Amino acid sequence: MAGQFIVRSLLLATLALSSTLADTAKATTTSKTDDYQHQREQFVQQMVTKHNFARDQVEELLTQAQRNEAILEAIARPWEAKPWFQYYPIFLTEKRLAAGLKFWHEHQDTLARAEQHYGVPAEIIVAIIGVETFYGGYLGNYLVLDALYTLGFHYPPRSKFFRSELEQYLLLTQEEKLPATELKGSYAGAMGYGQFISSSYRHYAVDFDGDNVRDLLNNPVDAIGSVANYFAKHGWKTNQPVAVQLGTEDSFEKFVSKGLKPDQSIAELQQMGLKLPTELASDYQAKVFSFELEQGHEYWLGFTNFYVITRYNHSPLYAMAVYQFSQQLQQAKQSQQ
């Protein structure tokens, strides 16, 4: 009898726990649904009152947008989470170098004009477009509307940012007369040769061929001018260095600090005991970065221009890959002359 009582008690406790868990799951689902409906209504109302969109138009676009699980999976495993020794081989390849030299040759006059006008070196522009899309070869296969909808309403860590980008996207497609339900890009909603997000497209894209259209999706000339403009607007310093390699000695580790923005002058770093491999202006702002190798670390000194590259993608790995690729391009170009 005692055994039966214990079994029955355990069964009842299990049923009660199951019921509680089911109620909790139901409440959580209901809460998430309520949050989604609230955020969606807020977004619709914002587009109507702030930007004079028709409510039916916004509702229809959101109805057509689809939540895409592949996008949520992709943003959870970015390439920039890799260590440097696994990251750089993705971009520093002979195939990309050959494609970059071909692109440089085909658009030599445009690149020279962009460098003259904006002060950004041609090799940096070519490197960016090569790293981003392999010169238009990989523009992205995700519908931009789906990407921004998915991340804006179903990715809590950065939902506010991506809802803002969805707002910018609807404004962009209206201003540039682009089909909002058809454009494709990256899982984060970046588009075109230079992979501009919607806010960057609106603020930094330029009509560089004078046809009265800012076309970053199909026009490499506009893309070249727009990448150069983006860097110039973010503080590129003409004729100043990007980065200098320090070495692999562990003694450099003590100079590494958090963040991306250069926060010490060369003079200050030297006073702290940093040994430089070359002479540099004492007033340059700089920061020491560490890059993980298979064994040990490689240390570099990044300057303001290195920081400017991180405005394109907030990762020192990305900035270093772009810089090293730009140097490969420059050296290969010079050897061809």
N, C-alpha and C positions, 0 to 999 in steps of 0.2 A: 504493500500500500504506500509506504513511504517513497519507494522508487517511482511509482506511478504519479504520486503527487509532485515529485521533483521534475519528472519529465513534462507533466502538464504545465507546471510553473514556467519551465524553460520555454516551452512552446508558446505560452501566452506572452512571455517577455519578448520572444523573438518577433511575434506578430505585432506587438505594440511598437517595438523598435522599427520594424519595417514600415508600419503605418506612419510613424514619426518622420522617418527618412523620406518617405513618399510625399508627405505633406511639405517637408522642407524643400524638396526638389521642385514641387509644384509652385511653392511660394517664390523660390528663386527664379524659376522660369517666368512666372507672372511679373516679377519685379523687373527682369531684363526686358520683357515685352513692353512694360509700361515706360521704362527708360528710353527704349528705342522709339516708341511712338511720340514721347515727349520731345526727344532730340530732333526727330523728323519734322514734327510740327513747328518747332523753333526755327529749323533751317528753312522750311517753306516760307514761314512768316517773314524771316529776314530777307529772303530773296524778293519777296513781294513789296515790303515796306522800304527797304534800303535801296533796292536796285530796280524797282518798278517792273519786275517780272510778273507775268500773269500767273495766278495760282494754279490754274489748270496745266499750264506749261511745265511748271516745276514738278507738280504731282505726277504728270505723265513721264517725265524723265526719271524720277525716282522709282516709279513703277516698272520701268523698263530695265533699270539697273539690277544686276544680280549679285548676290553674295557669292564670292569665289573662294573656296577653301584653299586652293592652290596659292592664292595671294597671301593668305594668312600664314601658310607654311613657309613661303618664300621669305617673308619679312622676319620670320623667326630665326632664319639661318643666313644672315648676310655674309658675303665674302669677307667683309672687313673684320669678321670675328676670327678669322684664321690668323696664325702667326705669320710673320713676314716671310719666312723661308718657304711657306706654302702659298702665300698670296702673290708674290711678285712673278713666279713663273706663269701665272695665268695671263699676264699682260706683256711681259718682256720676252717676246718670241720673234723668231726670224720672219715668220709669216706676217705678223703685224708690222714689223719694221719695213718689209718690202711694200706692203700696202700703203704705209705712211709716206714712203718716198714717192710712190706713184701719185698719191693724192697731192703731195706738195708740188710735184712737177706739173700736174694738171691745173692747179690753182695758184701757181707761183705769183702771178700778178696780183691776184686778190689778196693773198697772204701778205705780200709786200705792202699793199695799200693799207691793210688792217694794222700792220705793225707800225707804219708811218703815222697813221691817224690816231691809234690808241696807245702806242708805246709798248705793246705786248709782243714778245718775240714770236716769229712764225712757228718755231719748233714747239713752243708751248701750246699754241692753238691746234697744231696738227696732232700733238700728243693727246690732248683732251678728246678730240673727236675720235681718235683711234681707240683710246681706252673705253670711251663711252659706247660707241656703236660700230667699231671696226669700219669706220668711214661709210656709215649708212647701211652696212650689211646686216646688222642686228638691231633693229629699231624697237623691238619688243612685240610680244604677241598677246598682251592683255588689253582688253578694252579699257580705255582710261576711265570711262564712266564707272565701270564695274570696280576698278581698282580703288578709286577715291570713295565710292559708296561703301565698299567692303571695309576699308580701313577707317573711314570716317564714322561709321555706325557700328562696326563689329570688332574694333581693335582698341580697347580701352586705353592702353599705354600712350597712344598718340592720336586718339580720335579727334581731339579738338583741332590739332594741326591739319589733319586730313579733311575734316569738314571745311576748314578754311580754304584748303586747296580745291575742294569741290566747288565752293563758292567762286573762287578765282577761275576755275575751269568753265563754269557756265557763263561767266562774264567774257572770258577769252573767246569761246566759241561763238558767242553772240557778236562780239566786236569784229572778229576776223572772218565771220560768216563760214564757220567750220561745222561739220556734222557732229554734234555732241555724242551721238550714240554709235559712231563708227570709228573714231580715232583710236589707234592702238599705241601702246607704249610699254613701259616697264611695270613691274608689280607695284611700284610706288606712284605710278601715274606720270612718269617723266616721258617726254616726247621728243622726236626728231633727232637730227644728226648729233646735237650736243646734249640730248636728254634733259631739256629744260622742264622743270615742274611748271605748273600753270602760272603761279605768281611770278616766277622768273621770266617766263615767256612774255607776260604782260608788261613787266617793268624793264627788261633788258634786251628784248629782241629788237633788231634794227632791220630796216629795208636797205641792204647794202648794195643792191644792184639797181636801185632806182626805178623799180616797176610798180611802186606804191603798194606792195604787199610784203608783209613780214612773214615769210614762209620758212620756218625751221624744219618742216616735215619733209620737204622734197627739194629744197634749194640749198646746195652747199655754200653758195656765195653769201646768202643771208646768215647761214649758220656760222661761217667764219667771222663775219663782222659782229655777230651777236655774242659769240664766245669772247672775242676781244673786248667788246663793250662791257660785258659782265665783269671781266677781270679789272678793267680800268675803273669801273664804278666801285669796286671793292678795294681799291687802293694799291693796285700794282705799281711798283716803283721801277721806272725804266732805268736800264743799265745798272741795276743792283743785283746781287747774287740771290739765288734761291736757297741753296743749302751747301754745306761743306762737310765732307766726311772727316770724322775725328779719329776713328780707329775702333779696335775691338777690346782694348784693355779695360779691365773691371774698374780701374781708377776713375773712369768717366761717369760711372753710375751715380756718384754722389751729386753730380750736377743736373741730373734728370729731375724734372718737376712736373706736376700735373698741369693739364690744360693744353691749349694749342697756341694761344697768342704769345708772341715774344714779349717777355716782361723784364728783361735785363739787357743792358748795353754790353757791347764787347769789352769795354773798359771794366765794367763791374765783374764780368765773368773772369777776366784776367786777374783782377784783384783777388778773386776767390781761389785762384790757382789753376784755372783752365789753361792748358797748353794748346795753342793754335797751330795747325799745320801750314798756315799761310798768313800773310799780313792782311788785316781787315781794318776798315775804318772804325775807330773807337766808339763812334756814336751809333753804329748799327744796332738795332734791337734784335735780339736773338733768343733762341731757346734750344736746349739740348734734348734730343730724342733718342730713345732706345728701340732697336729693331731686333726681334728675336731670330737667331739663327738656329740651325739644327744643334749646334754646340755653342753656347755663349750668346753674346749680343754684339750688334754693330751700332756704333754711336755716331750721330750726325748733329750738326748745328744748323737749325732752320732759322731763316730770316723772315722779314715781313712778307716777302713774295711767297715763301713756303706757306705762311699763314693764309695768304690770299687764295692759294690753291685749295686749302681746306674749306674755304667758303663755298666751293663747288660741291664738295663732299666732305663732311666733318670727320675725316679720318687721316691721321698721319701716314698710314699705310698707302692710302689712295694718293696723297700728295707726293709721297716718295716714288711711287710707281710712275706717276705722270712726269715727275722731274727726271728720273733716270731714263725713261723712254724718250723724253725730249732731247736728252744728251746723246743718246744713241742715234736719233734722227739727225741731229746737227752734225755729228761726226761722220755719219754715212753720207750725208749731203755734201759735205766738204770734200770727202774722198772722191766723189763723182766729178768734181769740177776740175 
